[in-house]
Amino acid sequence: MGQKVHPFGFRVGITEVHKSRWYAPKALYGELLIEDQMIRDHIDRRLNRRPPFAAVSDIHIERTREELKIVIKTARPGLVIGPKGAEIDRLTSDLQDLTGRKVSISCVEIANPDLDAQLVAESIAEQLAKRAGFRRVMKMKADAAMAAGAKGVKIQLSGRLGGHEMSRSEDIRAGAIPLQTLQANVDYGFAQSYTTYGVIGVKVWIYKGFYNQVTEGDVESKAAGARPRARGRR
């Protein structure tokens, strides 16, 4: 049986940075870890699972002694901010009530949603829930990612595809997906589609090239160590 490794976890500390950036004493570490997860769940429920459907793909959390800083990567920053900043002020207030800390939220726009694996996975899951044909949706999204500049893409669906009695897995591939090359920038996304005949899992891998080709648009935050970096050759 194949040994599966999460592409992001495989690269953390080598070419990718942690999505939570803070230090804490041993006694406090578990509490802050749970708080991070509560923040991510709250933002996902608030912005992705109900209107305004702001297409949030990633959340980075940084802590200082005085402040909790949250960086939201989204394809629709206008919906996160809201008219005159009303929506982001409401979200900030909710998170301050949830955590009891001073919170500041900033948004980073995803210039090309077709190259973000999480957003592609969410989009496929949404279309499957609306009874779209799974093969057509997979091909359409793979073609869109390649047209947007991806070097390779793989999409895998698992579950009762097409409402069949027996669950199975189907995938589509285009280009190259070098999963064992740490220097390769492979974005990974996972989503679940809740259909009338069961849950369908959606996995998406998008290969964007090597880390030394990363552009300024891929910077999540100005904080130290908040950018993917190419590993120097020895």
C-alpha positions in Angstrom: 0.0 0.0 0.0 1.3 3.5 -0.9 2.6 5.7 1.9 0.7 9.0 1.5 2.2 12.3 2.8 0.5 15.6 2.9 2.4 17.8 0.3 2.3 20.9 2.6 3.3 19.0 5.8 6.2 17.4 3.8 7.6 20.8 3.1 7.0 22.7 6.3 10.3 24.0 7.8 12.1 23.3 4.5 10.5 25.4 1.8 7.1 26.2 3.4 6.4 28.2 6.5 4.1 27.3 9.4 0.5 28.6 9.2 0.6 29.5 12.9 3.6 31.6 13.9 4.1 32.1 17.6 6.0 30.7 20.6 4.5 29.7 23.9 5.6 28.1 27.2 4.7 24.4 27.5 1.8 25.0 29.9 0.1 27.4 27.5 0.9 25.7 24.2 -2.2 23.3 24.1 -4.6 26.1 24.9 -3.3 28.4 22.1 -3.3 25.5 19.6 -7.0 24.8 20.4 -7.7 28.6 20.1 -6.0 28.7 16.7 -8.3 25.9 15.5 -11.4 27.6 16.9 -10.4 30.8 15.0 -10.0 28.9 11.7 -13.3 27.1 12.2 -15.1 30.3 13.0 -13.8 32.2 10.0 -14.5 29.2 7.7 -18.1 29.0 8.9 -18.6 32.7 8.8 -17.1 33.5 5.4 -17.2 30.2 3.4 -20.2 28.2 4.5 -22.8 30.9 4.3 -23.2 34.3 2.6 -21.1 36.2 1.6 -19.2 33.1 0.4 -15.9 35.0 0.3 -13.7 32.2 -1.1 -11.2 32.1 1.8 -8.6 29.5 1.0 -6.0 29.9 3.8 -5.7 31.5 7.3 -2.3 32.5 8.8 -2.1 33.3 12.5 0.7 35.3 14.2 0.9 36.2 17.9 2.8 38.8 19.8 2.6 39.6 23.5 0.0 42.3 22.9 -1.8 41.3 19.7 -3.3 38.4 17.7 -2.8 39.0 14.0 -4.8 37.0 11.4 -4.0 37.0 7.7 -6.8 35.8 5.5 -6.1 34.7 1.9 -9.2 35.2 -0.2 -10.2 35.5 -3.8 -12.9 38.1 -2.9 -11.4 40.6 -0.4 -14.3 43.1 -1.0 -16.7 40.6 0.5 -14.5 40.0 3.6 -14.1 43.7 4.2 -17.7 44.6 3.5 -19.1 48.1 2.8 -16.9 50.7 4.6 -15.2 47.9 6.4 -18.4 46.9 8.3 -17.9 43.1 7.8 -14.3 42.9 8.9 -15.1 45.1 11.9 -17.9 42.7 12.9 -15.5 39.7 12.4 -12.8 41.3 14.5 -15.3 42.0 17.3 -16.5 38.4 17.2 -12.9 37.0 17.4 -12.1 39.3 20.3 -15.1 38.0 22.2 -14.0 34.4 21.3 -10.4 34.7 22.3 -10.4 37.6 24.9 -7.4 39.2 23.0 -6.8 42.2 20.9 -7.3 41.0 17.2 -6.2 42.6 14.0 -7.2 41.1 10.6 -5.7 41.8 7.2 -6.6 40.4 3.8 -4.4 39.1 1.0 -6.0 38.8 -2.4 -5.6 35.6 -4.4 -4.9 37.0 -7.9 -5.8 33.8 -9.7 -8.3 31.4 -8.0 -7.8 28.8 -10.7 -4.2 28.2 -9.3 -5.3 27.8 -5.7 -5.9 24.1 -4.9 -8.2 24.7 -2.0 -10.5 27.0 -4.0 -10.5 24.6 -6.9 -11.5 21.7 -4.5 -14.3 23.8 -2.9 -15.6 24.8 -6.4 -15.7 21.1 -7.5 -17.5 20.1 -4.3 -20.1 22.8 -4.7 -20.8 21.7 -8.3 -21.1 18.1 -7.4 -23.6 19.0 -4.7 -25.6 20.6 -7.5 -25.7 17.3 -9.4 -23.2 18.3 -12.1 -21.5 15.4 -14.0 -18.2 14.6 -12.1 -16.1 13.8 -15.2 -17.0 17.1 -17.0 -16.4 19.1 -13.8 -12.9 17.5 -13.3 -11.9 18.1 -16.9 -13.1 21.7 -16.9 -11.2 22.5 -13.7 -8.0 20.8 -14.8 -8.1 22.6 -18.1 -8.7 26.0 -16.3 -5.7 25.4 -14.0 -3.4 24.5 -16.9 -4.7 27.6 -18.9 -4.0 29.8 -15.8 -0.3 28.8 -15.9 0.0 25.6 -13.8 2.8 23.2 -14.7 0.7 20.2 -13.7 -2.6 19.3 -12.0 -4.2 16.2 -10.5 -7.8 16.0 -9.3 -9.1 12.9 -7.5 -12.7 12.2 -6.4 -13.7 9.4 -4.0 -17.2 8.2 -3.0 -20.4 7.1 -4.6 -19.7 8.9 -7.9 -22.8 9.4 -10.1 -24.9 7.9 -7.3 -23.5 4.3 -7.9 -24.1 1.7 -5.3 -20.3 0.9 -4.9 -18.0 3.8 -4.0 -14.8 4.2 -6.0 -12.1 6.7 -6.9 -11.5 8.5 -10.2 -8.8 10.9 -11.1 -7.6 13.1 -13.9 -4.1 14.3 -14.5 -2.4 16.9 -16.7 1.2 17.9 -16.8 3.7 16.9 -14.1 3.1 16.5 -10.3 6.6 15.9 -8.7 5.4 15.0 -5.2 8.8 13.8 -4.0 10.7 16.9 -5.0 10.9 19.2 -2.0 12.0 22.1 -4.3 8.7 21.8 -6.3 5.9 24.1 -5.3 2.9 21.8 -5.1 -0.3 23.2 -3.7 -2.8 20.8 -2.2 -6.5 21.2 -1.4 -9.2 19.0 0.1 -13.0 19.5 0.3 -16.1 17.4 0.9 -19.2 17.5 -1.2 -22.4 16.5 0.7 -24.7 14.9 -1.9 -28.1 13.2 -1.5 -26.4 9.8 -1.9 -23.4 10.3 0.4 -20.2 12.3 0.9 -17.7 12.7 -2.0 -14.1 13.6 -1.1 -12.3 16.0 -3.5 -8.5 16.2 -3.6 -6.6 18.6 -5.8 -2.8 18.9 -6.4 -1.5 21.9 -8.5 2.2 22.1 -9.4 3.3 25.7 -10.0 7.0 25.3 -10.7 10.0 25.6 -8.3 10.1 27.8 -5.2 12.9 30.0 -6.6 10.3 31.2 -9.2 7.9 32.5 -6.6 6.5 35.9 -7.4 5.7 38.9 -5.0 2.0 38.1 -5.4 2.5 34.8 -3.4 3.6 36.6 -0.2 1.1 35.9 2.5 2.4 38.3 5.1 5.2 40.9 5.6 6.2 39.1 8.9 9.6 37.4 9.2 9.6 33.9 7.7 6.1 34.3 6.2 7.1 33.6 2.6 7.9 30.2 0.9 11.6 30.1 0.2 13.9 28.2 -2.2 16.2 25.8 -0.4 19.9 26.5 -1.2 21.8 23.7 -2.9 24.8 22.3 -1.0 
